[in-house]
């Protein structure tokens, strides 16, 4: 009897232990399943981020490389038959509309708050006319510089705004630049000069002095406007960027309307607002408007390295396309210069990350 009792107790304990082991096995299985699902979720999220980065990178590269090409292509017999001031006005109008569309989506999803409402104060809005005016002159100059420089050369010289931005960061925002960034600036100057070397002419450089002066002025305007705009944005970081962009573009529209009256009033009044416009002109306007949106998306969904690679690839892509469209001669000096510029842009970004 005693033996049977002990045996029964042992059997009960053995059953309990089996049940516990069974529960442990089930828990382990459930935990393993949850880990596997979590791993799949992370993998899926990473794949989505890579896809998004890829799309943004391709978009920025195409928009950047086609910008100069479309401006040159929009000419007829070496002249702009359309009014460049009206084209600039439409670019600002389209960017303003896109900012408003983005705000509408935010209001629908998140509601209207103090940080995303359009209503503002005089103190907040009075600072926007300065960068708007600077961008006006810079954007108008980019049409006239092509009288002295070709599309690939423009893409190279456009990188001079990195130097102006860096120096103005140091002066206005009191930000220190690393030794790597200063080395990048020197390389950038060397690369721009090398790319402009001309062995087929009496002139040493392909771009004449007026072209270089216009490129430097454009770089200074772009750099000062960019640094000033960043200072405005950081003054109230919680403010929605689309609201700040909206007011910047509103003043841009106003200044471009004044430019139309001063520069092209008679032509617009007699021939019409859209006189001389072609399909290429429309594409150019869309390109200019979407380029700003693409840069914002890079800052949101990708990183600065993506912007660097896009700029570097865009320089070479512009040169290759110009060979077929405008009979551009792709020289060894241009290739070496664009390579040095790409390295300098990368060094500037790497120095910033450090």
N, C-alpha and C positions, 0 to 999 in steps of 0.2 A: 504493500500500500504506500509506504513511504517512498519507495523507489518510483512508483507510478506518479506520485504527487510531484516529486522532484523533476521527473521527466516531463510532466505536463507544464510545470513552471518554466522549465528550460525551453519547451516548445513555444510557450507564450512569449518568452523573452526573444526567442529566435524570430518569431513572427513580427514582433514589435520592431526588432532591429531591421528585418527585411523591409518593413513599411518605411522606416526612417531612411534606409538606403535608397528605397524607391523614390521617396520624396526628394532626397538629395539629388538623385539622378535627374528627376524631372526639373528641379530648380536649376541644375547645371545646364540642362538642355534649353530651358527658357532663357537663361542668362546668355548662353552662347548665341541663341537666335537673336536676342536683343542687340548683342555686340555686332553680329553680322549685319543686322538691319542698319545699325548706326554707321558702320563702315561703308555700307552701300550708300547711305544718305550723304556722308562726307564726300565720297567719291563722286557722286552725282552732282553735288554742289561745286566741287572743284572743276569738274568737266564743264559745268554751266559758266563758271567764272572765266575759264580759258576760252570758251566759245565767245563770250562777251568781249573779252580782251582782243581776241582775233578780229571780230567784226569792227570794233572801235579803231583798232590799229589800221586795218585795211581802209576804212572810211577816211581817217585822217590823212593817210598817205596819198590816197587818190585825190582828195580835195586840195591838199597842199601842193601836189605836183601839177595839178591841172589849173591852178589859179593863174599863174603867169602865162601858161599856154593859151588859156581862154581870152585873156586880155589882149595878147598879141593877135590871136586868131580873129578877134572881133573887129580888127582894123580892116579897112578896104582901101587899097592903093596907098597904104602907109598912113592913113588918117582915120580918126574916129568920126563916122558919119552921124553917130548919135551923140547926145549931150552927156558928158561924163558926170555932170552934177545931178542930172535926173536919175542916172544909173545908181549913183551913190545914195540918193534920196530913197530909192526903192529898196536898196539893201538894208538901210536903217529901218524902213517901214516893215519889211519882212521879218527882221530880227525882233522888232517890237511886238509884232503879231505872234511870233513863236513863243516869246516870253509870256505874253498874255494867255496863250493857249496852255502853257505849262502851269500857270497860276490857276487857271480854271479847273484843271485836273486836281490840283492840290486842294482847292476849296471844296471840290466835290467829295474827295476822300477824307480830308482832315478837318474841314470846316474853316471858317475865317477866324484868324487870330491876330493879335497885335503885331506879330512878326511877319505875317504874309498878306496883310491888307494893303491896298494901294494908297489909301489916304495917308498923307505924310505932313510934315511940318516944313516951314520955310528953312529952318536951320539944317534940316536933313537934306533937302533938295537943292540948296544953293551951291553945293560943292560939285554937282554933276556937270554944269556947263564947261568947266575947265577941261576935263578929259574929253568931253564931246567935241570941243573946238580943236583940240590937239589931233584927235582921230580924223576929223574932217580934213585938215591940211595933209595929214599923212596919207589918207586914202586917195585924195586928189593927186598927190605927187606920184603915187604908184602907177597912174595912167601915163604921166608925162615922162617918166624915167625911161620908158621903152623907146624913146627917140634916141637914146644914147647907149642902151644895153639890150642884149637879147634875153630870151626867157631863161636859159640855163644860167647866164651870168647874174640875172636878177635873183634867182634862187640862192646863189652863192653869197651875193652882197647882202641879202636880207638877213643873214646870220649876224651881221654887225650889230643888230639890236640886242644881241646877248651881251656884248661889251657895254653898250650904253645902259642897259638895264642893271647890270652888275655894279657899275660905277655909281649910278643913281641910287641903288639900294644902299650902298655904303654911305653916300652923302645924306640922303633924305631919311631913310629908315634906320640908319646907324648900324647896319648889319655887316659883320666882318666877313670878308672873303678869304677862303683858304688859299694856301700856296698852290694847290692843284688847280684851283679856279683861275688864279692869275696866270699860271702856265698855260691853261686852256685859252685864255684871252690872247696871249702872244702867238700861240699856234694858229688861232683863228685868223689873226691878221696876216700871218704868213700864208695860210691856205687860200684866203681870198685873193691875195696878190698873185700867188702862183697860178691859180685857176684863170687869172686874167692876162697872163703872159701871152704875147702875140709874136710868133716867129715869122709870120708871113707878111709883115708890114714894117714900115719905118717906125711906127709907134711901138713902144715897149709893151704897153697894156692895151687890151682890146677896148676897154671902156675909157672914154675920154674924161677929162677933168670935170666937166659939168655933171656927168653921170655919177662920178664918185662923190661929188658934193651933194647931189640929190640923195644918194644912198645914205650918206652920213647924216644928213638932215632928217630923213625918214627914220633912221635908227634912233636918233635923239628924241624925235616926237613920239615914236612908238614906245621907247623905254620910259620916258617921263610920264606918258599917259597910263602905261601899265602899272608903274610904281604908285602913281597918284590914286589910281582906281583901287589898288590893293589896300592902300592906306584908308580909303573911304570904307571899304568892305570890313576891314578889321576894326574900324571904329565902333561898329555895331555888329559883331559876329553872329548874333542870333537872328538878325534880319534875313529874310529869305532872299537868296541871290537873284531870283527871277524878278522880284520887286525892284532891286537896285539896278538890274539890267534894263528893266522897263523904263525907268526914269532916265537912265543914260541914253537909251535909244530915242526917247521922246525929244531930248535936247539935240541929239544927233539929227533927227528929222527937221527940227526947227532951223538949225544952222545950215543944213543942206538946202532947205527952202530959200534961205537968204542968199546962199551961193548961186542958186538958180536965177534969182532976181538980178543979182549983180553981174554974173558972168554970161548967162545964156537966155536972158529974158526975151530979147527980140527973136532969137531962133525958135524958142519954145512957143512964143505967141504967134509967129507966122507959119511955122511948119508943123507944130503940134508937139505934145509932150513925148510921144513915142516915135518921133521921126528918126529913121535910120536904124531902128531896132531890128535885129535878126534873131534867129533861133540861138545862135552862139552867144548873143548878148544876154538873152534870157538865162541861158545856162550859166554864164558868168555871174549874173546877179544871184542866182540860186547858190552857186558855189561860195560866193563871199558870205552870204547869210548863214549857210550851213557850216562853214569852217569854224565860226565862233561857237556854235552849238557842239561841234565835234570836240573842240578843245575842252569845253566844260565836261563832256562825257568822259574824256580821258582822265581828267582830274577826279571824277567821281567813281568810275568803274575800273580804271587801270592805274597807271602810275607814270611818273615823269620819264622813266626809261623808255616807255612806249612812245612818248612824244619825241624823244631823242632819235630813236630808230626810224620813226616815221619821217622826221626831217631829213635824215641822212639818205634814206631810200628815195625820198621825193626829189632830192637834188639829181641823183643819177637817172631816175625815171624821166624827169623833165628833159634832161640832156638827150636821152635815147629817143623820146618822142619827137623832140625838136629836129633830130637828124632827118626824120621822114617828112615832117610837116614844113619845116622852114630851111631845110638844107644846111643845118648846123654842122660844123666840122668838129668832131669829138677828138680833140688833141690830147697828147700825153700830159701836157701841162694842166689841162682842165681836169683830167682824171686824177692826177696826183694832188692837185689843189683841193678837189672835192673830198678826196680821202683824208687829207690833213684836216679839213673843216669838220668832217664827221668825227674824227678822233678828238678834236678840240671840244666839240659839243658834248661828246661822251664824258670827257674829263671834267667839264663844267658841272655836269649832272652828278658825277661820282664825287666830286669835291663837296657838293651841296649835301649829299647823303651822309658823308663822313662827319 
